[in-house]
Amino acid sequence: MADAPKSLEDQLQEQQESLGNQIKDLETQLMRAKEGYLKVQGALEILAIQKQQAEAAETTTTEVADQ
C-alpha cells in the first residue's frame, strides 16, 4: 500500500506536466491566430482606404472632365 500513494503522486505530476504543456501549446496557437486575424484586418483597412482614394480620384476626374 505504500506504493499506491507514490504511484498516485507520480501520475498526478505527469498529468499536471502534460496539462501545463497543453496550455502552453494552446496559448501559442491562440497568439498565431490573433496575429493572423490582425493581419487580415489590416489588409481590409488598406483596401477600404484604397477604395475611397480611387472613388475620390474618379469623382475629381469626372468633375474636371465636365468643366
N, C-alpha and C positions, 0 to 999 in steps of 0.2 A: 503494500500500500504506500510505502514511502516514495516509490517511483511515480505513482499516479500524480501527485501534485507537481512534481518536477516536469513530467511529461506534459501536463496541462499548461504549466507556465511556459514551456518551450513552444507549444502550439499557439498560445496566445501571443507570444512575442513574434513568432513568424507571421501570424495573421496581422498584427499591428504593423510590421515592416512592409508586408505586402500591400496593405491598405494605404500606408503612407506613400509608397511608390506609385500606387494607382492615382492618388490625389495629385502628386507632382506631375504625372503624365497628363492628366485631365486639365490641370492648370496650364500646361504648355499648349495643349490643343486649343484651349479657350483663348489664349493670347494670340495664337496664329489666326484663329477665326476672327478675332476683333481686328487684327491688323488688316486682314483681307477685306473685311467689311468697310473699314475706314478708307482703304484704297479705292474701293468701288464707289463709295460715297463721294470722295474727292473727284473721281473721274466724272461722275454725274454732274457735280457742281461746275466743273470746267466746261462740259458740254452745254450746260444751261447758259453759261456766260458767253460762249462762242455763238450760240443760237441767238442770243439777244444782240450781240455785236453784228451778226450777219443781217438780222432784221433791221437794225438801225442803219446799217450801211445801205441796205436795199431801199429803205424809206428815203434816205438822203439822196440816193441816186435818182429815184423816181421824182423827187421834188425838183432837183436840178434839171432833169430832162423835161419836166413840164413847163419850166420857165422859158 
